[in-house]
């Protein structure tokens, strides 16, 4: 092994920066691409308030990551603001990912008081027709916009998240425009990871070529908008960033902030992890491989000793073209798409058109 930088064992590289915690699987929407196949009924064995507090305390032992309270729909938990306040009191940066439809003046005030620093609301269309069809509910668009306006009035910053599929690909510029007009601080685009209900819209997944074009378009918007732009589940963006910066003779500005505190492609297991509604720990919500269970183990133990995490932290373990790619340190490919396509989370990213230099 002559990769002096490839071992990935530097502890600094595995600083926990972000935890997405599915506080409940219950949801009032039934989105076409839902990873959790969430429905509107109570789920068994969800972590109770006490277990939730304990989890936050154990996460705090590892570091001071941003905690994304997600779901399902986090606002369907009646103790959600107690959980948020507890995290805030521990010095964790608490953010929330509601779908926007259930935000009221009252709960927006509680968000503010419990220390929620930012919310992310998903808009998958720039008009009601496309968004509502995607989200499986009439008036979802209108209700989300109303929720955003209420949160804004309460002084909570918000970002817009968009999952890109074939059906809304040409609407992305309009959604960015809408995010600007609404007063968002950021727009994050997500590339579909075909798990859960998303498996069934795999035909609307965009192909590698369209994907490459979209990410190049996204790069061009960085100069034209005040919003922080981030491509998520799109690790190749970090390769394109470097290719384009080199071509344009620019220096990359790595001043990152907020939820964008990360400058590598796939963060699964290195700077990010996911905790399910019943306490299963995964490297990400889309990679359905259990790494631990916080009802039986300490979070710190899972983060530091899980075999899956350790495997993913050493980029020399990547296989096929990802393994020989000169951009593997900054990209790494989406491990969940590799897993869904092949059953092996170390295989090459299926949605990438780039041929590594070593194989040309």
Secondary structure, DSSP 8 states (H G I E B T S, - for coil): ---TT-S---GGGG---EEEEE-----S---TT-SS---SS--TT---HHHHHHHHHHHHHH---EEEEESS-GGGSTTHHHHHHHHHHTT-EEEE---STT--HHHHHHHHHHTEEEEEEE---SSHHHHHHHHTSTTHHHHHHHHHHHHHHTT-EEEEEEEE-TTTGGGHHHHHHHHHHHT-SEEEEEE----GGGGGGGGGS--HHHHHHHHHHHHHHTTT-SSEEEEES-THHHHHHHHHHHHTT--------GGG---SS--BTTTEEEE-TTSEEESSTTS----EETTTS-HHHHHHH-HHHHHHH-GGG--HHHHH-TTTTT----HHHHHHHHS-TTS--TT-----GGG-
